[in-house]
């Protein structure tokens, strides 16, 4: 293994650890960052991923490692990792030991613009790095009203906490089309559209309207969009997303073990036909969209590791790219205060999932096209082993 790859694998282990444990930081040190023009700040368009809420306090979205891996900032004042500031330089430390200096992620140009109705574009679509944008059409989930929220999810709590200051609202198709056009003009090349369960709204009709608006404003027939939906009971509904122009689809099963799924995701059982229907929907979607063009996700750490890996491997054999991102016991979720497994557990999971992906024949381009953020540990492993990072040049 080359010295560069050894360095990057070490940085990947650090990235995994700080994503799991979070990072301690004194909020005042970020006053030196220009969030208005240079650096990208957090905007809560779906979940609170920090370990503590911070309404009214601005944080950066993340930073680069020296080798070019991108790390999300997750605030946790109980972490052994900390960002410190000294002499105009920010450092990541573990205890009193400096790990490396860091550079925060830049703000995209389209964040400077507003839609035709005067809405800040940054509140319509979040920039998720490397040309990907993330649209959350609604930061609320109707499962709460039925007492059926997924137990790990804090989408409704996030809205309750940040709605007033961050102007969280339902986005209309015209707004989305305008923002996608602006972002694509600045070099973006993939959009994910997602949201919670919405009462009295036909999901497919909304997604079709969004696709039409994107084509109207951005132009391309193939706009490389991922539609994230709940598994439909009527599987032929999936065909309509393909007809609308989405290149890929995502249906996040969340838990592989049937009994744990029933306990953790009661709304996905009641509203989406249960675990068996989720599998049928994913397999049907592959027939419609093609191998490697359907994504799912398992929240890694709630069920035994072997169960999650069984799910990833089974779905890979059917052409579904199933990620296994580390469970963060989000504030405001029913599982707040619980503990995710140790970083080493999650790092081992990432390497095993990567091996499954490679064995199945999934390419980096397929991972990029179907995921909302091309900076997962599996994306990074492809970038390291296939030498896709700028450091190799």
C-alpha atoms as a printed R data frame, in Angstrom:
    type eleno elety resid chain resno       x      y       z
1   ATOM     1    CA   UNK     A     1   0.000  0.000   0.000
2   ATOM     2    CA   UNK     A     2   1.344  3.441  -0.885
3   ATOM     3    CA   UNK     A     3   2.181  5.981   1.801
4   ATOM     4    CA   UNK     A     4  -0.663  8.188   0.534
5   ATOM     5    CA   UNK     A     5  -3.182  5.394   0.965
6   ATOM     6    CA   UNK     A     6  -1.877  4.598   4.450
7   ATOM     7    CA   UNK     A     7  -2.310  8.255   5.381
8   ATOM     8    CA   UNK     A     8  -5.846  8.300   4.001
9   ATOM     9    CA   UNK     A     9  -6.867  5.128   5.834
10  ATOM    10    CA   UNK     A    10  -5.622  6.722   9.066
11  ATOM    11    CA   UNK     A    11  -7.620  9.852   8.292
12  ATOM    12    CA   UNK     A    12 -10.662  7.705   7.512
13  ATOM    13    CA   UNK     A    13 -10.434  6.124  10.976
14  ATOM    14    CA   UNK     A    14 -10.286  9.592  12.547
15  ATOM    15    CA   UNK     A    15 -13.227 10.754  10.427
16  ATOM    16    CA   UNK     A    16 -15.270  7.751  11.502
17  ATOM    17    CA   UNK     A    17 -14.414  8.342  15.166
18  ATOM    18    CA   UNK     A    18 -15.422 12.006  15.186
19  ATOM    19    CA   UNK     A    19 -18.602 11.264  13.244
20  ATOM    20    CA   UNK     A    20 -19.565  8.723  15.912
21  ATOM    21    CA   UNK     A    21 -18.301 10.557  18.999
22  ATOM    22    CA   UNK     A    22 -18.930 14.097  17.830
23  ATOM    23    CA   UNK     A    23 -16.536 16.991  18.370
24  ATOM    24    CA   UNK     A    24 -16.240 19.340  21.311
25  ATOM    25    CA   UNK     A    25 -15.936 23.033  20.508
26  ATOM    26    CA   UNK     A    26 -16.442 26.372  22.182
27  ATOM    27    CA   UNK     A    27 -18.997 28.105  19.908
28  ATOM    28    CA   UNK     A    28 -17.207 31.457  20.213
29  ATOM    29    CA   UNK     A    29 -14.200 30.195  18.244
30  ATOM    30    CA   UNK     A    30 -16.341 30.126  15.103
31  ATOM    31    CA   UNK     A    31 -16.859 33.899  15.214
32  ATOM    32    CA   UNK     A    32 -13.762 34.155  13.027
33  ATOM    33    CA   UNK     A    33 -15.495 32.328  10.159
34  ATOM    34    CA   UNK     A    34 -17.223 34.359   7.454
35  ATOM    35    CA   UNK     A    35 -20.476 32.443   7.018
36  ATOM    36    CA   UNK     A    36 -21.936 35.164   4.801
37  ATOM    37    CA   UNK     A    37 -19.417 34.849   1.987
38  ATOM    38    CA   UNK     A    38 -16.800 32.133   2.453
39  ATOM    39    CA   UNK     A    39 -17.745 29.196   4.682
40  ATOM    40    CA   UNK     A    40 -20.844 27.013   4.642
41  ATOM    41    CA   UNK     A    41 -22.835 26.945   7.856
42  ATOM    42    CA   UNK     A    42 -25.333 24.386   9.083
43  ATOM    43    CA   UNK     A    43 -28.963 24.836   8.052
44  ATOM    44    CA   UNK     A    44 -31.403 22.329   9.516
45  ATOM    45    CA   UNK     A    45 -33.363 21.059   6.535
46  ATOM    46    CA   UNK     A    46 -34.032 17.537   7.855
47  ATOM    47    CA   UNK     A    47 -32.370 16.246  11.050
48  ATOM    48    CA   UNK     A    48 -30.352 17.682  13.915
49  ATOM    49    CA   UNK     A    49 -27.179 15.599  13.771
50  ATOM    50    CA   UNK     A    50 -25.351 17.463  16.537
51  ATOM    51    CA   UNK     A    51 -25.525 15.882  19.980
52  ATOM    52    CA   UNK     A    52 -26.957 19.084  21.482
53  ATOM    53    CA   UNK     A    53 -29.413 21.560  19.986
54  ATOM    54    CA   UNK     A    54 -28.021 25.049  19.353
55  ATOM    55    CA   UNK     A    55 -30.792 27.364  18.232
56  ATOM    56    CA   UNK     A    56 -29.265 30.767  17.502
57  ATOM    57    CA   UNK     A    57 -25.673 29.476  17.355
58  ATOM    58    CA   UNK     A    58 -24.047 29.063  13.939
59  ATOM    59    CA   UNK     A    59 -21.747 26.125  13.256
60  ATOM    60    CA   UNK     A    60 -19.772 25.114  10.141
61  ATOM    61    CA   UNK     A    61 -21.062 22.091   8.219
62  ATOM    62    CA   UNK     A    62 -17.675 20.422   8.290
63  ATOM    63    CA   UNK     A    63 -14.033 20.445   7.255
64  ATOM    64    CA   UNK     A    64 -11.397 18.801   5.078
65  ATOM    65    CA   UNK     A    65  -8.712 16.454   6.360
66  ATOM    66    CA   UNK     A    66  -5.180 17.072   5.016
67  ATOM    67    CA   UNK     A    67  -5.705 14.262   2.488
68  ATOM    68    CA   UNK     A    68  -8.988 15.681   1.231
69  ATOM    69    CA   UNK     A    69 -11.628 13.630   3.072
70  ATOM    70    CA   UNK     A    70 -14.673 15.668   4.043
71  ATOM    71    CA   UNK     A    71 -15.863 15.420   7.649
72  ATOM    72    CA   UNK     A    72 -19.219 16.621   8.954
73  ATOM    73    CA   UNK     A    73 -19.105 18.643  12.163
74  ATOM    74    CA   UNK     A    74 -21.278 17.135  14.916
75  ATOM    75    CA   UNK     A    75 -21.156 19.079  18.148
76  ATOM    76    CA   UNK     A    76 -20.698 17.070  21.352
77  ATOM    77    CA   UNK     A    77 -19.207 18.741  24.391
78  ATOM    78    CA   UNK     A    78 -18.630 15.343  25.996
79  ATOM    79    CA   UNK     A    79 -16.320 14.180  23.209
80  ATOM    80    CA   UNK     A    80 -12.612 13.462  23.599
81  ATOM    81    CA   UNK     A    81 -12.119 15.173  20.230
82  ATOM    82    CA   UNK     A    82 -12.081 18.954  20.066
83  ATOM    83    CA   UNK     A    83 -11.607 21.785  17.604
84  ATOM    84    CA   UNK     A    84  -9.333 24.491  18.938
85  ATOM    85    CA   UNK     A    85  -8.338 27.858  17.527
86  ATOM    86    CA   UNK     A    86  -4.894 29.408  17.860
87  ATOM    87    CA   UNK     A    87  -3.107 32.102  15.871
88  ATOM    88    CA   UNK     A    88  -5.688 32.101  13.053
89  ATOM    89    CA   UNK     A    89  -5.503 28.310  12.626
90  ATOM    90    CA   UNK     A    90  -8.083 25.685  13.579
91  ATOM    91    CA   UNK     A    91  -6.898 22.306  14.867
92  ATOM    92    CA   UNK     A    92  -8.544 18.973  15.567
93  ATOM    93    CA   UNK     A    93  -7.257 17.492  18.807
94  ATOM    94    CA   UNK     A    94  -7.721 14.360  20.889
95  ATOM    95    CA   UNK     A    95  -7.202 15.213  24.527
96  ATOM    96    CA   UNK     A    96  -4.160 17.491  24.548
97  ATOM    97    CA   UNK     A    97  -2.725 15.946  21.384
98  ATOM    98    CA   UNK     A    98  -3.008 17.796  18.096
99  ATOM    99    CA   UNK     A    99  -4.156 15.549  15.240
100 ATOM   100    CA   UNK     A   100  -4.003 17.971  12.313
101 ATOM   101    CA   UNK     A   101  -4.983 21.473  11.243
102 ATOM   102    CA   UNK     A   102  -8.283 21.799   9.404
103 ATOM   103    CA   UNK     A   103  -9.874 23.942   6.710
104 ATOM   104    CA   UNK     A   104 -13.636 24.408   6.824
105 ATOM   105    CA   UNK     A   105 -15.840 23.704   3.817
106 ATOM   106    CA   UNK     A   106 -16.635 26.567   1.463
107 ATOM   107    CA   UNK     A   107 -20.053 28.072   0.870
108 ATOM   108    CA   UNK     A   108 -21.458 27.474  -2.642
109 ATOM   109    CA   UNK     A   109 -22.126 30.469  -4.885
110 ATOM   110    CA   UNK     A   110 -25.863 29.811  -5.236
111 ATOM   111    CA   UNK     A   111 -26.260 30.475  -1.484
112 ATOM   112    CA   UNK     A   112 -25.925 34.156  -2.401
113 ATOM   113    CA   UNK     A   113 -29.146 34.093  -4.445
114 ATOM   114    CA   UNK     A   114 -32.883 34.217  -3.802
115 ATOM   115    CA   UNK     A   115 -35.779 32.639  -5.662
116 ATOM   116    CA   UNK     A   116 -38.254 34.784  -7.609
117 ATOM   117    CA   UNK     A   117 -40.489 34.935  -4.521
118 ATOM   118    CA   UNK     A   118 -37.633 36.256  -2.362
119 ATOM   119    CA   UNK     A   119 -36.719 33.019  -0.534
120 ATOM   120    CA   UNK     A   120 -33.072 32.352   0.334
121 ATOM   121    CA   UNK     A   121 -31.908 29.546  -1.952
122 ATOM   122    CA   UNK     A   122 -29.815 28.122   0.890
123 ATOM   123    CA   UNK     A   123 -33.083 27.260   2.655
124 ATOM   124    CA   UNK     A   124 -34.443 25.364  -0.357
125 ATOM   125    CA   UNK     A   125 -31.487 23.116  -1.203
126 ATOM   126    CA   UNK     A   126 -28.511 22.284   0.990
127 ATOM   127    CA   UNK     A   127 -25.139 21.871  -0.698
128 ATOM   128    CA   UNK     A   128 -23.867 18.373   0.142
129 ATOM   129    CA   UNK     A   129 -20.419 18.648  -1.451
130 ATOM   130    CA   UNK     A   130 -18.871 17.556  -4.728
131 ATOM   131    CA   UNK     A   131 -21.723 18.768  -6.909
132 ATOM   132    CA   UNK     A   132 -24.653 17.333  -4.956
133 ATOM   133    CA   UNK     A   133 -27.620 19.300  -3.609
134 ATOM   134    CA   UNK     A   134 -30.230 18.118  -1.129
135 ATOM   135    CA   UNK     A   135 -33.858 19.270  -1.203
136 ATOM   136    CA   UNK     A   136 -36.119 18.539   1.774
137 ATOM   137    CA   UNK     A   137 -39.553 19.555   0.558
138 ATOM   138    CA   UNK     A   138 -41.001 19.258   4.066
139 ATOM   139    CA   UNK     A   139 -39.202 19.109   7.395
140 ATOM   140    CA   UNK     A   140 -42.043 17.353   9.172
141 ATOM   141    CA   UNK     A   141 -43.508 13.858   9.294
142 ATOM   142    CA   UNK     A   142 -47.195 13.066   9.739
143 ATOM   143    CA   UNK     A   143 -46.334  9.796  11.510
144 ATOM   144    CA   UNK     A   144 -45.974 11.846  14.694
145 ATOM   145    CA   UNK     A   145 -49.707 12.603  14.749
146 ATOM   146    CA   UNK     A   146 -50.403  8.864  14.717
147 ATOM   147    CA   UNK     A   147 -47.749  8.055  17.324
148 ATOM   148    CA   UNK     A   148 -45.831  6.100  14.683
149 ATOM   149    CA   UNK     A   149 -42.528  7.977  14.376
150 ATOM   150    CA   UNK     A   150 -39.391  5.906  13.717
151 ATOM   151    CA   UNK     A   151 -37.757  5.801  17.156
152 ATOM   152    CA   UNK     A   152 -34.343  6.996  15.950
153 ATOM   153    CA   UNK     A   153 -35.773  9.952  13.992
154 ATOM   154    CA   UNK     A   154 -35.919 13.586  15.141
155 ATOM   155    CA   UNK     A   155 -37.352 15.261  12.031
156 ATOM   156    CA   UNK     A   156 -40.335 16.747  13.875
157 ATOM   157    CA   UNK     A   157 -38.252 17.805  16.869
158 ATOM   158    CA   UNK     A   158 -35.776 19.520  14.539
159 ATOM   159    CA   UNK     A   159 -38.576 21.507  12.931
160 ATOM   160    CA   UNK     A   160 -39.976 22.478  16.352
161 ATOM   161    CA   UNK     A   161 -36.540 23.660  17.496
162 ATOM   162    CA   UNK     A   162 -35.348 25.592  14.447
163 ATOM   163    CA   UNK     A   163 -38.457 26.508  12.437
164 ATOM   164    CA   UNK     A   164 -38.689 30.146  13.471
165 ATOM   165    CA   UNK     A   165 -35.043 31.178  13.189
166 ATOM   166    CA   UNK     A   166 -34.215 29.116  10.110
167 ATOM   167    CA   UNK     A   167 -37.541 29.587   8.303
168 ATOM   168    CA   UNK     A   168 -38.354 25.897   7.854
169 ATOM   169    CA   UNK     A   169 -41.321 25.533   5.495
170 ATOM   170    CA   UNK     A   170 -42.812 23.358   2.751
171 ATOM   171    CA   UNK     A   171 -41.025 24.066  -0.535
172 ATOM   172    CA   UNK     A   172 -43.034 24.387  -3.721
173 ATOM   173    CA   UNK     A   173 -41.913 22.909  -7.069
174 ATOM   174    CA   UNK     A   174 -41.188 26.317  -8.612
175 ATOM   175    CA   UNK     A   175 -38.777 27.207  -5.813
176 ATOM   176    CA   UNK     A   176 -37.015 23.865  -6.202
177 ATOM   177    CA   UNK     A   177 -36.737 24.225  -9.981
178 ATOM   178    CA   UNK     A   178 -35.204 27.692  -9.675
179 ATOM   179    CA   UNK     A   179 -32.653 26.591  -7.087
180 ATOM   180    CA   UNK     A   180 -31.637 23.461  -8.979
181 ATOM   181    CA   UNK     A   181 -31.120 25.593 -12.094
182 ATOM   182    CA   UNK     A   182 -28.927 28.042 -10.177
183 ATOM   183    CA   UNK     A   183 -26.894 25.265  -8.548
184 ATOM   184    CA   UNK     A   184 -26.427 23.376 -11.827
185 ATOM   185    CA   UNK     A   185 -25.252 26.572 -13.471
186 ATOM   186    CA   UNK     A   186 -22.553 26.734 -10.764
187 ATOM   187    CA   UNK     A   187 -21.452 23.136 -11.433
188 ATOM   188    CA   UNK     A   188 -23.799 20.925  -9.410
189 ATOM   189    CA   UNK     A   189 -24.789 17.662 -11.121
190 ATOM   190    CA   UNK     A   190 -27.023 15.668  -8.783
191 ATOM   191    CA   UNK     A   191 -30.140 16.483  -6.757
192 ATOM   192    CA   UNK     A   192 -31.886 14.436  -4.072
193 ATOM   193    CA   UNK     A   193 -35.511 15.220  -3.199
194 ATOM   194    CA   UNK     A   194 -36.862 13.927   0.115
195 ATOM   195    CA   UNK     A   195 -39.121 14.737   3.059
196 ATOM   196    CA   UNK     A   196 -41.303 13.224   5.751
197 ATOM   197    CA   UNK     A   197 -44.694 11.558   5.421
198 ATOM   198    CA   UNK     A   198 -47.193 14.293   4.564
199 ATOM   199    CA   UNK     A   199 -50.951 13.929   5.215
200 ATOM   200    CA   UNK     A   200 -53.443 14.511   2.396
201 ATOM   201    CA   UNK     A   201 -50.701 14.791  -0.234
202 ATOM   202    CA   UNK     A   202 -50.180 12.345  -3.049
203 ATOM   203    CA   UNK     A   203 -46.431 11.917  -2.933
204 ATOM   204    CA   UNK     A   204 -45.982 10.864  -6.537
205 ATOM   205    CA   UNK     A   205 -47.890 13.888  -7.880
206 ATOM   206    CA   UNK     A   206 -45.624 16.237  -5.943
207 ATOM   207    CA   UNK     A   207 -42.459 14.543  -7.209
208 ATOM   208    CA   UNK     A   208 -43.730 14.693 -10.787
209 ATOM   209    CA   UNK     A   209 -44.382 18.428 -10.370
210 ATOM   210    CA   UNK     A   210 -40.858 18.900  -9.006
211 ATOM   211    CA   UNK     A   211 -39.339 17.026 -11.950
212 ATOM   212    CA   UNK     A   212 -41.303 19.145 -14.420
213 ATOM   213    CA   UNK     A   213 -40.177 22.328 -12.666
214 ATOM   214    CA   UNK     A   214 -36.537 21.250 -12.732
215 ATOM   215    CA   UNK     A   215 -36.739 20.586 -16.460
216 ATOM   216    CA   UNK     A   216 -38.464 23.904 -17.047
217 ATOM   217    CA   UNK     A   217 -35.850 25.917 -15.165
218 ATOM   218    CA   UNK     A   218 -32.652 23.862 -15.482
219 ATOM   219    CA   UNK     A   219 -33.227 22.431 -18.938
220 ATOM   220    CA   UNK     A   220 -31.725 18.932 -18.961
221 ATOM   221    CA   UNK     A   221 -33.998 16.001 -19.737
222 ATOM   222    CA   UNK     A   222 -31.799 13.829 -17.508
223 ATOM   223    CA   UNK     A   223 -31.339 16.009 -14.447
224 ATOM   224    CA   UNK     A   224 -29.780 13.161 -12.408
225 ATOM   225    CA   UNK     A   225 -32.311 13.240  -9.609
226 ATOM   226    CA   UNK     A   226 -32.921 10.803  -6.768
227 ATOM   227    CA   UNK     A   227 -36.436 10.621  -5.377
228 ATOM   228    CA   UNK     A   228 -36.589  9.380  -1.786
229 ATOM   229    CA   UNK     A   229 -39.957  7.815  -0.952
230 ATOM   230    CA   UNK     A   230 -41.700  5.388   1.345
231 ATOM   231    CA   UNK     A   231 -42.287  1.952  -0.144
232 ATOM   232    CA   UNK     A   232 -45.608  2.149  -1.993
233 ATOM   233    CA   UNK     A   233 -48.192 -0.577  -1.512
234 ATOM   234    CA   UNK     A   234 -49.044 -0.264  -5.219
235 ATOM   235    CA   UNK     A   235 -45.652 -1.077  -6.726
236 ATOM   236    CA   UNK     A   236 -46.571  0.273 -10.167
237 ATOM   237    CA   UNK     A   237 -46.409  3.761  -8.650
238 ATOM   238    CA   UNK     A   238 -42.610  3.382  -8.922
239 ATOM   239    CA   UNK     A   239 -42.902  3.439 -12.718
240 ATOM   240    CA   UNK     A   240 -44.263  6.990 -12.535
241 ATOM   241    CA   UNK     A   241 -41.041  8.275 -10.945
242 ATOM   242    CA   UNK     A   242 -39.061  6.803 -13.810
243 ATOM   243    CA   UNK     A   243 -41.450  8.362 -16.331
244 ATOM   244    CA   UNK     A   244 -41.109 11.718 -14.547
245 ATOM   245    CA   UNK     A   245 -37.368 11.718 -15.189
246 ATOM   246    CA   UNK     A   246 -35.698 10.609 -11.950
247 ATOM   247    CA   UNK     A   247 -32.549  8.627 -12.696
248 ATOM   248    CA   UNK     A   248 -32.464  6.846  -9.330
249 ATOM   249    CA   UNK     A   249 -34.776  6.103  -6.400
250 ATOM   250    CA   UNK     A   250 -34.274  5.555  -2.681
251 ATOM   251    CA   UNK     A   251 -36.414  3.703  -0.160
252 ATOM   252    CA   UNK     A   252 -34.735  3.464   3.246
253 ATOM   253    CA   UNK     A   253 -35.675  0.260   5.044
254 ATOM   254    CA   UNK     A   254 -33.682  1.380   8.163
255 ATOM   255    CA   UNK     A   255 -33.652 -2.020   9.961
256 ATOM   256    CA   UNK     A   256 -33.098 -5.494   8.479
257 ATOM   257    CA   UNK     A   257 -34.298 -7.700  11.349
258 ATOM   258    CA   UNK     A   258 -38.069 -8.080  10.863
259 ATOM   259    CA   UNK     A   259 -38.987 -7.986  14.545
260 ATOM   260    CA   UNK     A   260 -36.737 -5.035  15.366
261 ATOM   261    CA   UNK     A   261 -38.053 -3.246  12.263
262 ATOM   262    CA   UNK     A   262 -41.586 -3.635  13.584
263 ATOM   263    CA   UNK     A   263 -40.607 -2.088  16.931
264 ATOM   264    CA   UNK     A   264 -38.368  0.711  15.670
265 ATOM   265    CA   UNK     A   265 -40.304  1.726  12.540
266 ATOM   266    CA   UNK     A   266 -44.021  1.299  13.362
267 ATOM   267    CA   UNK     A   267 -45.120  3.875  10.790
268 ATOM   268    CA   UNK     A   268 -43.233  2.155   7.981
269 ATOM   269    CA   UNK     A   269 -45.063 -1.025   8.927
270 ATOM   270    CA   UNK     A   270 -48.527  0.556   8.989
271 ATOM   271    CA   UNK     A   271 -48.165  3.012   6.099
272 ATOM   272    CA   UNK     A   272 -45.954  1.027   3.718
273 ATOM   273    CA   UNK     A   273 -47.153 -2.564   3.891
274 ATOM   274    CA   UNK     A   274 -44.544 -3.806   6.359
275 ATOM   275    CA   UNK     A   275 -41.046 -5.249   6.003
276 ATOM   276    CA   UNK     A   276 -41.917 -7.726   3.248
277 ATOM   277    CA   UNK     A   277 -43.387 -4.976   1.090
278 ATOM   278    CA   UNK     A   278 -40.247 -2.849   1.515
279 ATOM   279    CA   UNK     A   279 -38.186 -5.715   0.069
280 ATOM   280    CA   UNK     A   280 -40.657 -6.249  -2.768
281 ATOM   281    CA   UNK     A   281 -40.644 -2.532  -3.554
282 ATOM   282    CA   UNK     A   282 -36.838 -2.349  -3.654
283 ATOM   283    CA   UNK     A   283 -36.597 -5.380  -5.914
284 ATOM   284    CA   UNK     A   284 -39.342 -4.060  -8.185
285 ATOM   285    CA   UNK     A   285 -37.611 -0.673  -8.392
286 ATOM   286    CA   UNK     A   286 -34.423 -2.346  -9.675
287 ATOM   287    CA   UNK     A   287 -36.468 -3.855 -12.517
288 ATOM   288    CA   UNK     A   288 -37.749 -0.385 -13.389
289 ATOM   289    CA   UNK     A   289 -34.567  1.698 -12.944
290 ATOM   290    CA   UNK     A   290 -31.780 -0.843 -13.339
291 ATOM   291    CA   UNK     A   291 -28.910 -2.424 -11.400
292 ATOM   292    CA   UNK     A   292 -27.156 -0.019  -9.020
293 ATOM   293    CA   UNK     A   293 -29.777  2.690  -9.457
294 ATOM   294    CA   UNK     A   294 -31.774  1.988  -6.305
295 ATOM   295    CA   UNK     A   295 -30.563  2.982  -2.857
296 ATOM   296    CA   UNK     A   296 -31.595  1.973   0.630
297 ATOM   297    CA   UNK     A   297 -30.158  2.571   4.081
298 ATOM   298    CA   UNK     A   298 -29.871  0.694   7.354
299 ATOM   299    CA   UNK     A   299 -29.269  2.658  10.561
300 ATOM   300    CA   UNK     A   300 -26.173  0.800  11.726
301 ATOM   301    CA   UNK     A   301 -25.912  0.117  15.442
302 ATOM   302    CA   UNK     A   302 -29.512 -0.537  16.444
303 ATOM   303    CA   UNK     A   303 -29.499 -4.220  15.472
304 ATOM   304    CA   UNK     A   304 -26.650 -6.789  15.565
305 ATOM   305    CA   UNK     A   305 -23.889 -6.260  13.010
306 ATOM   306    CA   UNK     A   306 -24.441 -9.613  11.309
307 ATOM   307    CA   UNK     A   307 -28.095 -8.750  10.737
308 ATOM   308    CA   UNK     A   308 -27.203 -5.463   9.043
309 ATOM   309    CA   UNK     A   309 -24.535 -7.105   6.882
310 ATOM   310    CA   UNK     A   310 -26.993 -9.824   5.893
311 ATOM   311    CA   UNK     A   311 -29.350 -7.100   4.682
312 ATOM   312    CA   UNK     A   312 -26.645 -5.194   2.792
313 ATOM   313    CA   UNK     A   313 -25.460 -8.377   1.090
314 ATOM   314    CA   UNK     A   314 -28.937 -9.598   0.184
315 ATOM   315    CA   UNK     A   315 -29.954 -6.266  -1.294
316 ATOM   316    CA   UNK     A   316 -26.641 -5.973  -3.173
317 ATOM   317    CA   UNK     A   317 -27.346 -9.352  -4.773
318 ATOM   318    CA   UNK     A   318 -30.602 -7.830  -6.078
319 ATOM   319    CA   UNK     A   319 -28.905 -4.689  -7.421
320 ATOM   320    CA   UNK     A   320 -29.757 -2.380  -4.489
321 ATOM   321    CA   UNK     A   321 -26.998 -0.215  -2.984
322 ATOM   322    CA   UNK     A   322 -27.747 -0.308   0.742
323 ATOM   323    CA   UNK     A   323 -25.635  1.940   2.943
324 ATOM   324    CA   UNK     A   324 -25.177  1.380   6.679
325 ATOM   325    CA   UNK     A   325 -24.467  4.792   8.187
326 ATOM   326    CA   UNK     A   326 -23.659  5.060  11.875
327 ATOM   327    CA   UNK     A   327 -26.659  5.592  14.137
328 ATOM   328    CA   UNK     A   328 -26.528  8.940  15.925
329 ATOM   329    CA   UNK     A   329 -28.969  9.023  18.903
330 ATOM   330    CA   UNK     A   330 -30.360 12.368  17.784
331 ATOM   331    CA   UNK     A   331 -31.658 14.914  20.295
332 ATOM   332    CA   UNK     A   332 -35.435 14.935  20.274
333 ATOM   333    CA   UNK     A   333 -35.777 11.343  19.055
334 ATOM   334    CA   UNK     A   334 -37.337  8.617  21.174
335 ATOM   335    CA   UNK     A   335 -33.870  7.040  21.491
336 ATOM   336    CA   UNK     A   336 -32.124 10.227  22.630
337 ATOM   337    CA   UNK     A   337 -29.618  9.386  25.355
338 ATOM   338    CA   UNK     A   338 -28.959  5.883  24.103
339 ATOM   339    CA   UNK     A   339 -25.497  4.865  22.948
340 ATOM   340    CA   UNK     A   340 -24.385  3.929  19.437
341 ATOM   341    CA   UNK     A   341 -21.619  1.267  19.213
342 ATOM   342    CA   UNK     A   342 -17.966  2.244  19.542
343 ATOM   343    CA   UNK     A   343 -16.171  3.828  16.571
344 ATOM   344    CA   UNK     A   344 -14.243  0.626  15.885
345 ATOM   345    CA   UNK     A   345 -17.552 -1.235  15.432
346 ATOM   346    CA   UNK     A   346 -18.698  1.270  12.809
347 ATOM   347    CA   UNK     A   347 -15.318  1.368  11.028
348 ATOM   348    CA   UNK     A   348 -15.364 -2.412  10.674
349 ATOM   349    CA   UNK     A   349 -18.918 -2.143   9.332
350 ATOM   350    CA   UNK     A   350 -17.808  0.374   6.687
351 ATOM   351    CA   UNK     A   351 -14.982 -1.840   5.423
352 ATOM   352    CA   UNK     A   352 -17.277 -4.872   5.256
353 ATOM   353    CA   UNK     A   353 -20.007 -2.941   3.405
354 ATOM   354    CA   UNK     A   354 -17.398 -1.624   0.958
355 ATOM   355    CA   UNK     A   355 -16.264 -5.203   0.265
356 ATOM   356    CA   UNK     A   356 -19.863 -6.242  -0.399
357 ATOM   357    CA   UNK     A   357 -20.305 -3.336  -2.814
358 ATOM   358    CA   UNK     A   358 -17.137 -4.190  -4.733
359 ATOM   359    CA   UNK     A   359 -18.055 -7.873  -4.908
360 ATOM   360    CA   UNK     A   360 -21.487 -6.964  -6.278
361 ATOM   361    CA   UNK     A   361 -19.880 -4.837  -8.984
362 ATOM   362    CA   UNK     A   362 -21.166 -1.417  -7.911
363 ATOM   363    CA   UNK     A   363 -19.130  1.466  -9.326
364 ATOM   364    CA   UNK     A   364 -18.272  4.759  -7.663
365 ATOM   365    CA   UNK     A   365 -20.435  6.539 -10.227
366 ATOM   366    CA   UNK     A   366 -23.441  4.464  -9.139
367 ATOM   367    CA   UNK     A   367 -22.809  5.291  -5.468
368 ATOM   368    CA   UNK     A   368 -22.536  8.957  -6.384
369 ATOM   369    CA   UNK     A   369 -25.744  9.027  -8.412
370 ATOM   370    CA   UNK     A   370 -27.979  7.350  -5.847
371 ATOM   371    CA   UNK     A   371 -26.775  8.907  -2.582
372 ATOM   372    CA   UNK     A   372 -27.624 12.309  -1.172
373 ATOM   373    CA   UNK     A   373 -24.083 12.988   0.021
374 ATOM   374    CA   UNK     A   374 -20.978 11.523  -1.680
375 ATOM   375    CA   UNK     A   375 -18.896 11.669   1.493
376 ATOM   376    CA   UNK     A   376 -19.853  8.461   3.329
377 ATOM   377    CA   UNK     A   377 -17.086  6.128   4.477
378 ATOM   378    CA   UNK     A   378 -17.897  3.805   1.566
379 ATOM   379    CA   UNK     A   379 -17.557  6.659  -0.909
380 ATOM   380    CA   UNK     A   380 -14.221  7.482   0.718
381 ATOM   381    CA   UNK     A   381 -12.992  3.895   0.434
382 ATOM   382    CA   UNK     A   382 -13.725  3.937  -3.296
383 ATOM   383    CA   UNK     A   383 -11.888  7.260  -3.589
384 ATOM   384    CA   UNK     A   384  -8.893  5.880  -1.699
385 ATOM   385    CA   UNK     A   385  -8.598  2.484  -3.378
386 ATOM   386    CA   UNK     A   386  -9.418  3.759  -6.880
387 ATOM   387    CA   UNK     A   387  -7.202  6.839  -6.341
388 ATOM   388    CA   UNK     A   388  -9.944  9.341  -7.110
389 ATOM   389    CA   UNK     A   389  -8.867 12.090  -4.689
390 ATOM   390    CA   UNK     A   390  -6.871 15.145  -5.815
391 ATOM   391    CA   UNK     A   391  -3.991 14.136  -3.530
392 ATOM   392    CA   UNK     A   392  -3.147 11.291  -5.931
393 ATOM   393    CA   UNK     A   393  -2.540 13.787  -8.734
